[in-house]
Amino acid sequence: MTNEWPKWVRDDGSVVSCTEKVKVMSENFDELKQIAQDALEDGLLMEVSEEQMRKALYALVDSLVNPYQKP
């Protein structure tokens, strides 16, 4: 199954059009989606609340740090 990921844009709004960069981003998001799906399914099989699993996954994304933050 092919995912439709967004068109990637820079902070200035210009589109990232380099084919290789777009390919890497798509592959990364395909992998993230599969890992998140597996984690959700594992949690549900272990009788963890779906609502709690989703909140935990959202919290995980919210906790990510940008190491390239401009001052």
Biopython code that builds the backbone (N, CA, C, O; Angstrom):
import numpy as np
from Bio.PDB.StructureBuilder import StructureBuilder

atoms = [
    (1, "MET", "N", (0.835, -1.180, 0.000)),
    (1, "MET", "CA", (0.000, 0.000, 0.000)),
    (1, "MET", "C", (0.879, 1.244, 0.000)),
    (1, "MET", "O", (1.794, 1.356, 0.816)),
    (2, "THR", "N", (0.612, 2.168, -0.899)),
    (2, "THR", "CA", (1.371, 3.399, -0.995)),
    (2, "THR", "C", (0.660, 4.491, -0.198)),
    (2, "THR", "O", (-0.544, 4.705, -0.340)),
    (3, "ASN", "N", (1.434, 5.174, 0.641)),
    (3, "ASN", "CA", (0.878, 6.269, 1.432)),
    (3, "ASN", "C", (1.014, 7.572, 0.666)),
    (3, "ASN", "O", (1.975, 7.770, -0.076)),
    (4, "GLU", "N", (0.066, 8.442, 0.847)),
    (4, "GLU", "CA", (0.136, 9.776, 0.278)),
    (4, "GLU", "C", (0.628, 10.724, 1.367)),
    (4, "GLU", "O", (-0.148, 11.169, 2.213)),
    (5, "TRP", "N", (1.910, 11.025, 1.338)),
    (5, "TRP", "CA", (2.462, 11.956, 2.316)),
    (5, "TRP", "C", (2.363, 13.363, 1.762)),
    (5, "TRP", "O", (2.212, 13.545, 0.554)),
    (6, "PRO", "N", (2.445, 14.361, 2.633)),
    (6, "PRO", "CA", (2.310, 15.740, 2.152)),
    (6, "PRO", "C", (3.479, 16.146, 1.262)),
    (6, "PRO", "O", (4.525, 15.497, 1.255)),
    (7, "LYS", "N", (3.289, 17.216, 0.520)),
    (7, "LYS", "CA", (4.421, 17.824, -0.168)),
    (7, "LYS", "C", (5.244, 18.498, 0.923)),
    (7, "LYS", "O", (4.721, 19.283, 1.715)),
    (8, "TRP", "N", (6.517, 18.187, 0.955)),
    (8, "TRP", "CA", (7.373, 18.724, 2.010)),
    (8, "TRP", "C", (7.798, 20.130, 1.655)),
    (8, "TRP", "O", (8.210, 20.401, 0.527)),
    (9, "VAL", "N", (7.694, 21.031, 2.634)),
    (9, "VAL", "CA", (8.047, 22.437, 2.420)),
    (9, "VAL", "C", (9.080, 22.894, 3.442)),
    (9, "VAL", "O", (9.189, 22.341, 4.536)),
    (10, "ARG", "N", (9.823, 23.905, 3.059)),
    (10, "ARG", "CA", (10.805, 24.529, 3.950)),
    (10, "ARG", "C", (10.098, 25.567, 4.813)),
    (10, "ARG", "O", (8.927, 25.882, 4.598)),
    (11, "ASP", "N", (10.828, 26.093, 5.792)),
    (11, "ASP", "CA", (10.262, 27.125, 6.664)),
    (11, "ASP", "C", (9.778, 28.344, 5.883)),
    (11, "ASP", "O", (8.837, 29.018, 6.302)),
    (12, "ASP", "N", (10.421, 28.628, 4.745)),
    (12, "ASP", "CA", (10.017, 29.797, 3.947)),
    (12, "ASP", "C", (8.836, 29.485, 3.019)),
    (12, "ASP", "O", (8.389, 30.355, 2.271)),
    (13, "GLY", "N", (8.331, 28.247, 3.067)),
    (13, "GLY", "CA", (7.173, 27.865, 2.262)),
    (13, "GLY", "C", (7.518, 27.263, 0.919)),
    (13, "GLY", "O", (6.628, 26.769, 0.227)),
    (14, "SER", "N", (8.783, 27.287, 0.523)),
    (14, "SER", "CA", (9.164, 26.700, -0.760)),
    (14, "SER", "C", (9.140, 25.172, -0.657)),
    (14, "SER", "O", (9.391, 24.600, 0.404)),
    (15, "VAL", "N", (8.836, 24.535, -1.775)),
    (15, "VAL", "CA", (8.688, 23.081, -1.808)),
    (15, "VAL", "C", (10.049, 22.401, -1.912)),
    (15, "VAL", "O", (10.904, 22.813, -2.696)),
    (16, "VAL", "N", (10.236, 21.355, -1.109)),
    (16, "VAL", "CA", (11.427, 20.503, -1.228)),
    (16, "VAL", "C", (11.176, 19.603, -2.433)),
    (16, "VAL", "O", (10.312, 18.727, -2.395)),
    (17, "SER", "N", (11.944, 19.828, -3.507)),
    (17, "SER", "CA", (11.662, 19.107, -4.746)),
    (17, "SER", "C", (12.739, 18.092, -5.117)),
    (17, "SER", "O", (12.589, 17.375, -6.106)),
    (18, "CYS", "N", (13.815, 18.017, -4.347)),
    (18, "CYS", "CA", (14.877, 17.052, -4.635)),
    (18, "CYS", "C", (14.292, 15.642, -4.501)),
    (18, "CYS", "O", (13.811, 15.257, -3.435)),
    (19, "THR", "N", (14.341, 14.888, -5.589)),
    (19, "THR", "CA", (13.751, 13.551, -5.624)),
    (19, "THR", "C", (14.288, 12.658, -4.515)),
    (19, "THR", "O", (13.521, 11.936, -3.878)),
    (20, "GLU", "N", (15.581, 12.698, -4.281)),
    (20, "GLU", "CA", (16.188, 11.837, -3.262)),
    (20, "GLU", "C", (15.709, 12.224, -1.858)),
    (20, "GLU", "O", (15.444, 11.348, -1.034)),
    (21, "LYS", "N", (15.597, 13.528, -1.580)),
    (21, "LYS", "CA", (15.120, 13.984, -0.264)),
    (21, "LYS", "C", (13.672, 13.546, -0.043)),
    (21, "LYS", "O", (13.315, 13.075, 1.037)),
    (22, "VAL", "N", (12.849, 13.706, -1.070)),
    (22, "VAL", "CA", (11.439, 13.308, -0.970)),
    (22, "VAL", "C", (11.338, 11.800, -0.765)),
    (22, "VAL", "O", (10.506, 11.333, 0.012)),
    (23, "LYS", "N", (12.178, 11.042, -1.457)),
    (23, "LYS", "CA", (12.183, 9.582, -1.317)),
    (23, "LYS", "C", (12.544, 9.189, 0.114)),
    (23, "LYS", "O", (11.891, 8.325, 0.700)),
    (24, "VAL", "N", (13.575, 9.814, 0.681)),
    (24, "VAL", "CA", (13.989, 9.508, 2.054)),
    (24, "VAL", "C", (12.877, 9.848, 3.036)),
    (24, "VAL", "O", (12.593, 9.068, 3.945)),
    (25, "MET", "N", (12.248, 11.002, 2.864)),
    (25, "MET", "CA", (11.151, 11.382, 3.765)),
    (25, "MET", "C", (9.999, 10.384, 3.675)),
    (25, "MET", "O", (9.433, 9.997, 4.697)),
    (26, "SER", "N", (9.653, 9.969, 2.472)),
    (26, "SER", "CA", (8.565, 8.997, 2.296)),
    (26, "SER", "C", (8.911, 7.667, 2.949)),
    (26, "SER", "O", (8.074, 7.068, 3.624)),
    (27, "GLU", "N", (10.133, 7.209, 2.753)),
    (27, "GLU", "CA", (10.553, 5.948, 3.375)),
    (27, "GLU", "C", (10.531, 6.056, 4.899)),
    (27, "GLU", "O", (10.081, 5.134, 5.579)),
    (28, "ASN", "N", (11.012, 7.174, 5.435)),
    (28, "ASN", "CA", (10.998, 7.373, 6.885)),
    (28, "ASN", "C", (9.573, 7.331, 7.431)),
    (28, "ASN", "O", (9.316, 6.691, 8.450)),
    (29, "PHE", "N", (8.655, 8.004, 6.761)),
    (29, "PHE", "CA", (7.280, 8.042, 7.249)),
    (29, "PHE", "C", (6.566, 6.714, 7.068)),
    (29, "PHE", "O", (5.717, 6.349, 7.882)),
    (30, "ASP", "N", (6.903, 5.982, 6.001)),
    (30, "ASP", "CA", (6.359, 4.633, 5.834)),
    (30, "ASP", "C", (6.785, 3.752, 7.018)),
    (30, "ASP", "O", (5.973, 3.016, 7.579)),
    (31, "GLU", "N", (8.069, 3.838, 7.386)),
    (31, "GLU", "CA", (8.586, 3.042, 8.508)),
    (31, "GLU", "C", (7.945, 3.468, 9.828)),
    (31, "GLU", "O", (7.546, 2.625, 10.631)),
    (32, "LEU", "N", (7.849, 4.784, 10.047)),
    (32, "LEU", "CA", (7.220, 5.275, 11.284)),
    (32, "LEU", "C", (5.774, 4.808, 11.400)),
    (32, "LEU", "O", (5.329, 4.399, 12.473)),
    (33, "LYS", "N", (5.051, 4.872, 10.297)),
    (33, "LYS", "CA", (3.647, 4.445, 10.325)),
    (33, "LYS", "C", (3.538, 2.977, 10.701)),
    (33, "LYS", "O", (2.689, 2.602, 11.509)),
    (34, "GLN", "N", (4.400, 2.139, 10.115)),
    (34, "GLN", "CA", (4.344, 0.710, 10.405)),
    (34, "GLN", "C", (4.712, 0.429, 11.865)),
    (34, "GLN", "O", (4.071, -0.397, 12.515)),
    (35, "ILE", "N", (5.733, 1.104, 12.380)),
    (35, "ILE", "CA", (6.136, 0.912, 13.776)),
    (35, "ILE", "C", (5.018, 1.363, 14.719)),
    (35, "ILE", "O", (4.710, 0.681, 15.696)),
    (36, "ALA", "N", (4.415, 2.514, 14.422)),
    (36, "ALA", "CA", (3.314, 3.004, 15.263)),
    (36, "ALA", "C", (2.116, 2.058, 15.201)),
    (36, "ALA", "O", (1.468, 1.809, 16.218)),
    (37, "GLN", "N", (1.822, 1.531, 14.012)),
    (37, "GLN", "CA", (0.717, 0.580, 13.864)),
    (37, "GLN", "C", (0.989, -0.678, 14.677)),
    (37, "GLN", "O", (0.100, -1.189, 15.359)),
    (38, "ASP", "N", (2.227, -1.178, 14.601)),
    (38, "ASP", "CA", (2.595, -2.371, 15.367)),
    (38, "ASP", "C", (2.463, -2.119, 16.873)),
    (38, "ASP", "O", (1.957, -2.970, 17.605)),
    (39, "ALA", "N", (2.919, -0.953, 17.331)),
    (39, "ALA", "CA", (2.830, -0.626, 18.752)),
    (39, "ALA", "C", (1.375, -0.533, 19.203)),
    (39, "ALA", "O", (1.020, -1.021, 20.276)),
    (40, "LEU", "N", (0.532, 0.096, 18.377)),
    (40, "LEU", "CA", (-0.892, 0.197, 18.707)),
    (40, "LEU", "C", (-1.515, -1.193, 18.806)),
    (40, "LEU", "O", (-2.221, -1.496, 19.768)),
    (41, "GLU", "N", (-1.253, -2.026, 17.816)),
    (41, "GLU", "CA", (-1.827, -3.378, 17.821)),
    (41, "GLU", "C", (-1.331, -4.197, 19.011)),
    (41, "GLU", "O", (-2.110, -4.919, 19.633)),
    (42, "ASP", "N", (-0.033, -4.091, 19.333)),
    (42, "ASP", "CA", (0.493, -4.806, 20.496)),
    (42, "ASP", "C", (-0.208, -4.353, 21.767)),
    (42, "ASP", "O", (-0.606, -5.173, 22.594)),
    (43, "GLY", "N", (-0.355, -3.048, 21.914)),
    (43, "GLY", "CA", (-1.038, -2.519, 23.100)),
    (43, "GLY", "C", (-2.466, -3.026, 23.204)),
    (43, "GLY", "O", (-2.919, -3.413, 24.281)),
    (44, "LEU", "N", (-3.174, -3.022, 22.079)),
    (44, "LEU", "CA", (-4.559, -3.496, 22.089)),
    (44, "LEU", "C", (-4.633, -4.976, 22.428)),
    (44, "LEU", "O", (-5.522, -5.403, 23.165)),
    (45, "LEU", "N", (-3.697, -5.766, 21.890)),
    (45, "LEU", "CA", (-3.671, -7.199, 22.218)),
    (45, "LEU", "C", (-3.375, -7.432, 23.690)),
    (45, "LEU", "O", (-3.808, -8.436, 24.257)),
    (46, "MET", "N", (-2.638, -6.511, 24.318)),
    (46, "MET", "CA", (-2.323, -6.618, 25.748)),
    (46, "MET", "C", (-3.373, -5.914, 26.606)),
    (46, "MET", "O", (-3.178, -5.686, 27.800)),
    (47, "GLU", "N", (-4.498, -5.574, 25.959)),
    (47, "GLU", "CA", (-5.670, -4.992, 26.614)),
    (47, "GLU", "C", (-5.441, -3.591, 27.163)),
    (47, "GLU", "O", (-6.099, -3.181, 28.119)),
    (48, "VAL", "N", (-4.498, -2.847, 26.554)),
    (48, "VAL", "CA", (-4.313, -1.438, 26.899)),
    (48, "VAL", "C", (-5.405, -0.653, 26.169)),
    (48, "VAL", "O", (-5.754, -0.974, 25.033)),
    (49, "SER", "N", (-5.930, 0.355, 26.816)),
    (49, "SER", "CA", (-6.968, 1.194, 26.228)),
    (49, "SER", "C", (-6.478, 1.827, 24.926)),
    (49, "SER", "O", (-5.369, 2.357, 24.859)),
    (50, "GLU", "N", (-7.329, 1.763, 23.887)),
    (50, "GLU", "CA", (-6.974, 2.391, 22.617)),
    (50, "GLU", "C", (-6.764, 3.897, 22.807)),
    (50, "GLU", "O", (-5.834, 4.476, 22.245)),
    (51, "GLU", "N", (-7.625, 4.517, 23.596)),
    (51, "GLU", "CA", (-7.498, 5.958, 23.845)),
    (51, "GLU", "C", (-6.144, 6.275, 24.494)),
    (51, "GLU", "O", (-5.479, 7.238, 24.112)),
    (52, "GLN", "N", (-5.745, 5.465, 25.468)),
    (52, "GLN", "CA", (-4.467, 5.692, 26.129)),
    (52, "GLN", "C", (-3.306, 5.480, 25.154)),
    (52, "GLN", "O", (-2.339, 6.241, 25.172)),
    (53, "MET", "N", (-3.394, 4.459, 24.312)),
    (53, "MET", "CA", (-2.337, 4.209, 23.331)),
    (53, "MET", "C", (-2.187, 5.393, 22.381)),
    (53, "MET", "O", (-1.072, 5.831, 22.097)),
    (54, "ARG", "N", (-3.306, 5.903, 21.896)),
    (54, "ARG", "CA", (-3.251, 7.044, 20.975)),
    (54, "ARG", "C", (-2.671, 8.272, 21.662)),
    (54, "ARG", "O", (-1.857, 8.983, 21.074)),
    (55, "LYS", "N", (-3.083, 8.527, 22.902)),
    (55, "LYS", "CA", (-2.542, 9.672, 23.644)),
    (55, "LYS", "C", (-1.042, 9.512, 23.865)),
    (55, "LYS", "O", (-0.299, 10.490, 23.782)),
    (56, "ALA", "N", (-0.590, 8.292, 24.145)),
    (56, "ALA", "CA", (0.833, 8.043, 24.355)),
    (56, "ALA", "C", (1.618, 8.265, 23.064)),
    (56, "ALA", "O", (2.718, 8.816, 23.094)),
    (57, "LEU", "N", (1.061, 7.842, 21.939)),
    (57, "LEU", "CA", (1.734, 8.061, 20.652)),
    (57, "LEU", "C", (1.804, 9.551, 20.308)),
    (57, "LEU", "O", (2.826, 10.028, 19.816)),
    (58, "TYR", "N", (0.717, 10.284, 20.568)),
    (58, "TYR", "CA", (0.733, 11.732, 20.341)),
    (58, "TYR", "C", (1.774, 12.397, 21.243)),
    (58, "TYR", "O", (2.517, 13.274, 20.801)),
    (59, "ALA", "N", (1.823, 11.977, 22.504)),
    (59, "ALA", "CA", (2.786, 12.544, 23.454)),
    (59, "ALA", "C", (4.220, 12.262, 23.011)),
    (59, "ALA", "O", (5.106, 13.102, 23.167)),
    (60, "LEU", "N", (4.435, 11.069, 22.459)),
    (60, "LEU", "CA", (5.759, 10.723, 21.956)),
    (60, "LEU", "C", (6.189, 11.700, 20.859)),
    (60, "LEU", "O", (7.310, 12.206, 20.880)),
    (61, "VAL", "N", (5.307, 11.959, 19.915)),
    (61, "VAL", "CA", (5.624, 12.905, 18.835)),
    (61, "VAL", "C", (5.856, 14.300, 19.404)),
    (61, "VAL", "O", (6.794, 14.988, 19.001)),
    (62, "ASP", "N", (5.010, 14.716, 20.332)),
    (62, "ASP", "CA", (5.164, 16.041, 20.935)),
    (62, "ASP", "C", (6.473, 16.189, 21.702)),
    (62, "ASP", "O", (6.950, 17.308, 21.890)),
    (63, "SER", "N", (7.064, 15.077, 22.150)),
    (63, "SER", "CA", (8.295, 15.147, 22.938)),
    (63, "SER", "C", (9.555, 15.188, 22.067)),
    (63, "SER", "O", (10.658, 15.356, 22.587)),
    (64, "LEU", "N", (9.399, 15.036, 20.752)),
    (64, "LEU", "CA", (10.565, 15.065, 19.871)),
    (64, "LEU", "C", (11.231, 16.440, 19.918)),
    (64, "LEU", "O", (10.558, 17.468, 19.990)),
    (65, "VAL", "N", (12.557, 16.439, 19.875)),
    (65, "VAL", "CA", (13.349, 17.672, 19.994)),
    (65, "VAL", "C", (14.028, 17.970, 18.666)),
    (65, "VAL", "O", (14.576, 17.074, 18.025)),
    (66, "ASN", "N", (13.987, 19.231, 18.258)),
    (66, "ASN", "CA", (14.681, 19.667, 17.057)),
    (66, "ASN", "C", (16.122, 20.032, 17.411)),
    (66, "ASN", "O", (16.357, 21.082, 18.008)),
    (67, "PRO", "N", (17.093, 19.185, 17.054)),
    (67, "PRO", "CA", (18.478, 19.488, 17.392)),
    (67, "PRO", "C", (19.084, 20.572, 16.510)),
    (67, "PRO", "O", (20.200, 21.025, 16.766)),
    (68, "TYR", "N", (18.365, 20.990, 15.480)),
    (68, "TYR", "CA", (18.856, 21.999, 14.539)),
    (68, "TYR", "C", (18.161, 23.342, 14.724)),
    (68, "TYR", "O", (18.213, 24.199, 13.842)),
    (69, "GLN", "N", (17.510, 23.523, 15.871)),
    (69, "GLN", "CA", (16.769, 24.757, 16.180)),
    (69, "GLN", "C", (17.659, 25.967, 15.972)),
    (69, "GLN", "O", (18.776, 26.027, 16.487)),
    (70, "LYS", "N", (17.156, 26.926, 15.216)),
    (70, "LYS", "CA", (17.906, 28.160, 14.977)),
    (70, "LYS", "C", (17.709, 29.088, 16.175)),
    (70, "LYS", "O", (16.602, 29.205, 16.702)),
    (71, "PRO", "N", (18.778, 29.739, 16.595)),
    (71, "PRO", "CA", (18.667, 30.619, 17.783)),
    (71, "PRO", "C", (17.747, 31.798, 17.575)),
    (71, "PRO", "O", (17.566, 32.607, 18.485)),
]
sb = StructureBuilder()
sb.init_structure("model")
sb.init_model(0)
sb.init_chain("A")
sb.init_seg("    ")
for serial, (resi, resn, name, xyz) in enumerate(atoms, 1):
    if name == "N":
        sb.init_residue(resn, " ", resi, " ")
    sb.init_atom(name, np.array(xyz, "f"), 0.0, 1.0, " ", f" {name:<3s}", serial, name[0])
structure = sb.get_structure()
